[in-house]
Amino acid sequence: MPETCSESDCDRPVAVELHIPWTENRFVCAAHARVLGRQDGVVADPLPDSESDLLEDGG
């Protein structure tokens, strides 16, 4: 598993594995998972120990 997002020009930490039926799964950051996970058939699976990357700082 990569340490950074698989999307080009993104160096954020991986937080989610996207299960994509028409291509290989991708490991992406929380921001890209929010956008890409809206496509029909895509399942976003948060990775263990990625809570801090998934939650926004409400402070």
Phi and psi in radians as a Rosetta constraint file:
Dihedral C 1 N 2 CA 2 C 2 CIRCULARHARMONIC -1.239 0.35
Dihedral N 2 CA 2 C 2 N 3 CIRCULARHARMONIC 2.782 0.35
Dihedral C 2 N 3 CA 3 C 3 CIRCULARHARMONIC -1.558 0.35
Dihedral N 3 CA 3 C 3 N 4 CIRCULARHARMONIC -0.427 0.35
Dihedral C 3 N 4 CA 4 C 4 CIRCULARHARMONIC -2.061 0.35
Dihedral N 4 CA 4 C 4 N 5 CIRCULARHARMONIC 2.823 0.35
Dihedral C 4 N 5 CA 5 C 5 CIRCULARHARMONIC -0.933 0.35
Dihedral N 5 CA 5 C 5 N 6 CIRCULARHARMONIC 2.456 0.35
Dihedral C 5 N 6 CA 6 C 6 CIRCULARHARMONIC -1.413 0.35
Dihedral N 6 CA 6 C 6 N 7 CIRCULARHARMONIC -0.134 0.35
Dihedral C 6 N 7 CA 7 C 7 CIRCULARHARMONIC -1.288 0.35
Dihedral N 7 CA 7 C 7 N 8 CIRCULARHARMONIC 2.495 0.35
Dihedral C 7 N 8 CA 8 C 8 CIRCULARHARMONIC -1.101 0.35
Dihedral N 8 CA 8 C 8 N 9 CIRCULARHARMONIC 2.528 0.35
Dihedral C 8 N 9 CA 9 C 9 CIRCULARHARMONIC 1.062 0.35
Dihedral N 9 CA 9 C 9 N 10 CIRCULARHARMONIC 0.482 0.35
Dihedral C 9 N 10 CA 10 C 10 CIRCULARHARMONIC -2.191 0.35
Dihedral N 10 CA 10 C 10 N 11 CIRCULARHARMONIC 2.204 0.35
Dihedral C 10 N 11 CA 11 C 11 CIRCULARHARMONIC -2.029 0.35
Dihedral N 11 CA 11 C 11 N 12 CIRCULARHARMONIC 0.338 0.35
Dihedral C 11 N 12 CA 12 C 12 CIRCULARHARMONIC -1.242 0.35
Dihedral N 12 CA 12 C 12 N 13 CIRCULARHARMONIC 2.709 0.35
Dihedral C 12 N 13 CA 13 C 13 CIRCULARHARMONIC -1.213 0.35
Dihedral N 13 CA 13 C 13 N 14 CIRCULARHARMONIC 2.579 0.35
Dihedral C 13 N 14 CA 14 C 14 CIRCULARHARMONIC -1.175 0.35
Dihedral N 14 CA 14 C 14 N 15 CIRCULARHARMONIC 2.329 0.35
Dihedral C 14 N 15 CA 15 C 15 CIRCULARHARMONIC -2.272 0.35
Dihedral N 15 CA 15 C 15 N 16 CIRCULARHARMONIC -0.333 0.35
Dihedral C 15 N 16 CA 16 C 16 CIRCULARHARMONIC -2.473 0.35
Dihedral N 16 CA 16 C 16 N 17 CIRCULARHARMONIC 2.460 0.35
Dihedral C 16 N 17 CA 17 C 17 CIRCULARHARMONIC -1.765 0.35
Dihedral N 17 CA 17 C 17 N 18 CIRCULARHARMONIC 2.170 0.35
Dihedral C 17 N 18 CA 18 C 18 CIRCULARHARMONIC -1.642 0.35
Dihedral N 18 CA 18 C 18 N 19 CIRCULARHARMONIC 2.170 0.35
Dihedral C 18 N 19 CA 19 C 19 CIRCULARHARMONIC -1.649 0.35
Dihedral N 19 CA 19 C 19 N 20 CIRCULARHARMONIC 1.938 0.35
Dihedral C 19 N 20 CA 20 C 20 CIRCULARHARMONIC -2.018 0.35
Dihedral N 20 CA 20 C 20 N 21 CIRCULARHARMONIC 2.031 0.35
Dihedral C 20 N 21 CA 21 C 21 CIRCULARHARMONIC -1.117 0.35
Dihedral N 21 CA 21 C 21 N 22 CIRCULARHARMONIC -0.498 0.35
Dihedral C 21 N 22 CA 22 C 22 CIRCULARHARMONIC -1.699 0.35
Dihedral N 22 CA 22 C 22 N 23 CIRCULARHARMONIC 0.021 0.35
Dihedral C 22 N 23 CA 23 C 23 CIRCULARHARMONIC -2.728 0.35
Dihedral N 23 CA 23 C 23 N 24 CIRCULARHARMONIC -3.078 0.35
Dihedral C 23 N 24 CA 24 C 24 CIRCULARHARMONIC -1.213 0.35
Dihedral N 24 CA 24 C 24 N 25 CIRCULARHARMONIC 2.673 0.35
Dihedral C 24 N 25 CA 25 C 25 CIRCULARHARMONIC -1.084 0.35
Dihedral N 25 CA 25 C 25 N 26 CIRCULARHARMONIC 2.667 0.35
Dihedral C 25 N 26 CA 26 C 26 CIRCULARHARMONIC -2.237 0.35
Dihedral N 26 CA 26 C 26 N 27 CIRCULARHARMONIC 2.536 0.35
Dihedral C 26 N 27 CA 27 C 27 CIRCULARHARMONIC -1.801 0.35
Dihedral N 27 CA 27 C 27 N 28 CIRCULARHARMONIC 2.083 0.35
Dihedral C 27 N 28 CA 28 C 28 CIRCULARHARMONIC -2.335 0.35
Dihedral N 28 CA 28 C 28 N 29 CIRCULARHARMONIC 2.917 0.35
Dihedral C 28 N 29 CA 29 C 29 CIRCULARHARMONIC -1.337 0.35
Dihedral N 29 CA 29 C 29 N 30 CIRCULARHARMONIC 2.977 0.35
Dihedral C 29 N 30 CA 30 C 30 CIRCULARHARMONIC -1.088 0.35
Dihedral N 30 CA 30 C 30 N 31 CIRCULARHARMONIC -0.680 0.35
Dihedral C 30 N 31 CA 31 C 31 CIRCULARHARMONIC -1.107 0.35
Dihedral N 31 CA 31 C 31 N 32 CIRCULARHARMONIC -0.821 0.35
Dihedral C 31 N 32 CA 32 C 32 CIRCULARHARMONIC -1.202 0.35
Dihedral N 32 CA 32 C 32 N 33 CIRCULARHARMONIC -0.565 0.35
Dihedral C 32 N 33 CA 33 C 33 CIRCULARHARMONIC -1.122 0.35
Dihedral N 33 CA 33 C 33 N 34 CIRCULARHARMONIC -0.643 0.35
Dihedral C 33 N 34 CA 34 C 34 CIRCULARHARMONIC -1.076 0.35
Dihedral N 34 CA 34 C 34 N 35 CIRCULARHARMONIC -0.696 0.35
Dihedral C 34 N 35 CA 35 C 35 CIRCULARHARMONIC -1.395 0.35
Dihedral N 35 CA 35 C 35 N 36 CIRCULARHARMONIC -0.929 0.35
Dihedral C 35 N 36 CA 36 C 36 CIRCULARHARMONIC -1.218 0.35
Dihedral N 36 CA 36 C 36 N 37 CIRCULARHARMONIC -0.484 0.35
Dihedral C 36 N 37 CA 37 C 37 CIRCULARHARMONIC -1.241 0.35
Dihedral N 37 CA 37 C 37 N 38 CIRCULARHARMONIC -0.127 0.35
Dihedral C 37 N 38 CA 38 C 38 CIRCULARHARMONIC -1.458 0.35
Dihedral N 38 CA 38 C 38 N 39 CIRCULARHARMONIC -0.195 0.35
Dihedral C 38 N 39 CA 39 C 39 CIRCULARHARMONIC -1.246 0.35
Dihedral N 39 CA 39 C 39 N 40 CIRCULARHARMONIC 2.497 0.35
Dihedral C 39 N 40 CA 40 C 40 CIRCULARHARMONIC -0.998 0.35
Dihedral N 40 CA 40 C 40 N 41 CIRCULARHARMONIC 2.282 0.35
Dihedral C 40 N 41 CA 41 C 41 CIRCULARHARMONIC 1.587 0.35
Dihedral N 41 CA 41 C 41 N 42 CIRCULARHARMONIC -0.253 0.35
Dihedral C 41 N 42 CA 42 C 42 CIRCULARHARMONIC -1.469 0.35
Dihedral N 42 CA 42 C 42 N 43 CIRCULARHARMONIC 2.326 0.35
Dihedral C 42 N 43 CA 43 C 43 CIRCULARHARMONIC -2.029 0.35
Dihedral N 43 CA 43 C 43 N 44 CIRCULARHARMONIC 2.158 0.35
Dihedral C 43 N 44 CA 44 C 44 CIRCULARHARMONIC -1.638 0.35
Dihedral N 44 CA 44 C 44 N 45 CIRCULARHARMONIC 2.133 0.35
Dihedral C 44 N 45 CA 45 C 45 CIRCULARHARMONIC -2.037 0.35
Dihedral N 45 CA 45 C 45 N 46 CIRCULARHARMONIC 1.779 0.35
Dihedral C 45 N 46 CA 46 C 46 CIRCULARHARMONIC -1.034 0.35
Dihedral N 46 CA 46 C 46 N 47 CIRCULARHARMONIC 2.443 0.35
Dihedral C 46 N 47 CA 47 C 47 CIRCULARHARMONIC -1.447 0.35
Dihedral N 47 CA 47 C 47 N 48 CIRCULARHARMONIC 2.587 0.35
Dihedral C 47 N 48 CA 48 C 48 CIRCULARHARMONIC -1.012 0.35
Dihedral N 48 CA 48 C 48 N 49 CIRCULARHARMONIC 2.533 0.35
Dihedral C 48 N 49 CA 49 C 49 CIRCULARHARMONIC 1.167 0.35
Dihedral N 49 CA 49 C 49 N 50 CIRCULARHARMONIC 0.417 0.35
Dihedral C 49 N 50 CA 50 C 50 CIRCULARHARMONIC -1.927 0.35
Dihedral N 50 CA 50 C 50 N 51 CIRCULARHARMONIC 0.255 0.35
Dihedral C 50 N 51 CA 51 C 51 CIRCULARHARMONIC -0.971 0.35
Dihedral N 51 CA 51 C 51 N 52 CIRCULARHARMONIC -0.739 0.35
Dihedral C 51 N 52 CA 52 C 52 CIRCULARHARMONIC -1.145 0.35
Dihedral N 52 CA 52 C 52 N 53 CIRCULARHARMONIC -0.483 0.35
Dihedral C 52 N 53 CA 53 C 53 CIRCULARHARMONIC -1.446 0.35
Dihedral N 53 CA 53 C 53 N 54 CIRCULARHARMONIC -0.417 0.35
Dihedral C 53 N 54 CA 54 C 54 CIRCULARHARMONIC -1.493 0.35
Dihedral N 54 CA 54 C 54 N 55 CIRCULARHARMONIC -0.583 0.35
Dihedral C 54 N 55 CA 55 C 55 CIRCULARHARMONIC -1.554 0.35
Dihedral N 55 CA 55 C 55 N 56 CIRCULARHARMONIC 2.401 0.35
Dihedral C 55 N 56 CA 56 C 56 CIRCULARHARMONIC -1.464 0.35
Dihedral N 56 CA 56 C 56 N 57 CIRCULARHARMONIC 2.591 0.35
Dihedral C 56 N 57 CA 57 C 57 CIRCULARHARMONIC -1.323 0.35
Dihedral N 57 CA 57 C 57 N 58 CIRCULARHARMONIC 2.008 0.35
Dihedral C 57 N 58 CA 58 C 58 CIRCULARHARMONIC -1.500 0.35
Dihedral N 58 CA 58 C 58 N 59 CIRCULARHARMONIC 0.019 0.35
